[in-house]
Amino acid sequence: MYIRDAYKKRGDKKYSCLVLVETIRTKKGPRQKTILTLGNIDVPREQWALLTEMLRRRLSGQRSMFPDEPEGLQAVTESIVARLRR
């Protein structure tokens, strides 16, 4: 599972958003499956890997291994988990 930029073009304008993606192996090779469109969340690119790891742990029911996780990322993680569980 990872986060990547996604771009859509409508007319002459180009729009970007963030997408939560997982890689799946198929007979035709690896494919990427969109799990959730995150929109334009306010998380720096340097923290995308940490956010993904926090999501993975939260979804598997594990508690936080690092008590010093950024408070802002914890709030973003909780909102994403709530959207995934709908």
N, C-alpha and C positions, 0 to 999 in steps of 0.2 A: 504494500500500500504506500502511495506517495502522493504528493501534491504537485501539480504542474499548471502552467499557464495555458489557457485555451483562448483562441481568437475566433471571432465570427465577423464576417464582412456583410454589411447590408448597404447596398448602394455604393457610395464612395467612402463610407465611414467604416472604420475597423474598431471593434469592441473587444475588450479582454476581460477575462474573469479567471478565477482559480477553480480547479476541479480536483476532487479526491478520486484517485484512480487505483485499481489493483490490476496486477498482471496475471493472466490466466494462460495456461498452456493448452493448446489445441492440436489437432492432427496437422493443421496447416502452420503451426509454429506459435510463438507467443503472441498474445493479443492483449490490449488494454481495455478494461471495462470501467466505465464511469460509474462510480458509486454515488457521488453526490456533487452537484455544482455548488460551490461555496460562495460564488459571487465575488465581491471585492472586499474580503476581510482585511483588516488592518494588522497584518503580521509580516514582519520583514522576511525576506527570502532566506536569510541566515537561520531563521527559526523554523522553517518548514519541516525539516527533518525531526526536530524535537517535538513539534506539534503532532506529526504523524506517529511518532513513538508513543506520545501521551495518549493519542486516540486508540492505538492498538492495545495498550495496557488497559485503558478504561473499558473498552468493548469486551475484553477477555475477562474482566472482573478483577484484575490485579490492582493492588493499591500502589500508590506512588512510591517509587524507589528513591526519589530525590525530594527531600522536604523543601528544597530551595527552588522549586520550579517557579517560573515567573507567574505572578498572579493574573496578569492579563491573558496568558496562554491557558491557564486553568479555566477562566471564564469562557474563552473561545472553544475550548475542548468540550465543556459541558453543553454549550449551545449546539455544537455539531452533533454530539451524541444524542441529544434530544431530537434533533431533526432526523437522524438515522433511525431512531426507534419508533417513529410515527407509523 
